Amino acid sequence: MPALPLAGLLTDIDDTLTTGGRLQASALRALERLREAGLRIVPVTGRSAGWAHMLLRAWPVDAVVAESGGLY
């Protein structure tokens, strides 16, 4: 069976993308490079809808799953 091309990345935020609650410059640049490569990026968090809205504006992401999956 041929391998399917990678279309995107779903990732946790806390202590996966962030370190000590902060997004390091290297992690931000990695997200930018993945998006430039054509991948869709979707961080997943248990945080609130307001937090998700801020991420959509500040980070190079295509969507956010928030409130433990209650909002996307």
BELZINOR-V11025 format. One record per residue. N is the residue number from 0. SS is DSSP state (H for helix, E for strand, - for the rest). PHI is phi in whole degrees, 0 to 359 (NA if undefined). D_FIRST is the distance of its C-alpha to the first C-alpha in Angstrom with 2 decimals. Layout:
BEGIN
N;SS;PHI;D_FIRST
N;SS;PHI;D_FIRST
END
This chain:
BEGIN
0;-;NA;0.00
1;-;288;3.82
2;-;289;6.54
3;-;273;9.03
4;-;292;12.55
5;-;286;15.13
6;-;259;17.68
7;E;190;20.32
8;E;222;21.94
9;E;258;23.84
10;E;215;26.38
11;E;291;29.50
12;-;256;32.72
13;-;295;35.39
14;-;63;35.12
15;-;246;31.57
16;-;274;32.34
17;E;256;36.05
18;E;232;38.37
19;-;61;41.58
20;-;83;41.07
21;E;238;40.76
22;E;274;37.97
23;-;286;38.42
24;H;303;38.36
25;H;295;35.42
26;H;290;33.31
27;H;298;34.47
28;H;296;33.60
29;H;298;30.08
30;H;298;29.65
31;H;299;31.11
32;H;293;28.80
33;H;297;25.66
34;H;293;27.08
35;H;299;28.05
36;-;282;24.46
37;-;97;23.61
38;-;277;22.38
39;E;271;24.00
40;E;243;25.91
41;E;227;27.06
42;E;286;29.35
43;E;238;30.00
44;-;212;33.50
45;-;270;35.99
46;-;288;38.62
47;-;284;40.50
48;H;299;39.87
49;H;298;42.41
50;H;296;40.48
51;H;298;37.28
52;H;299;39.31
53;H;296;40.60
54;H;298;37.14
55;H;299;36.01
56;H;274;39.04
57;H;258;39.09
58;-;250;35.53
59;-;280;32.82
60;-;233;30.70
61;-;262;29.45
62;E;196;30.27
63;E;221;31.53
64;E;261;31.07
65;E;230;34.50
66;H;51;36.84
67;H;55;34.29
68;H;93;31.99
69;-;282;34.96
70;E;216;34.76
71;-;215;32.13
END
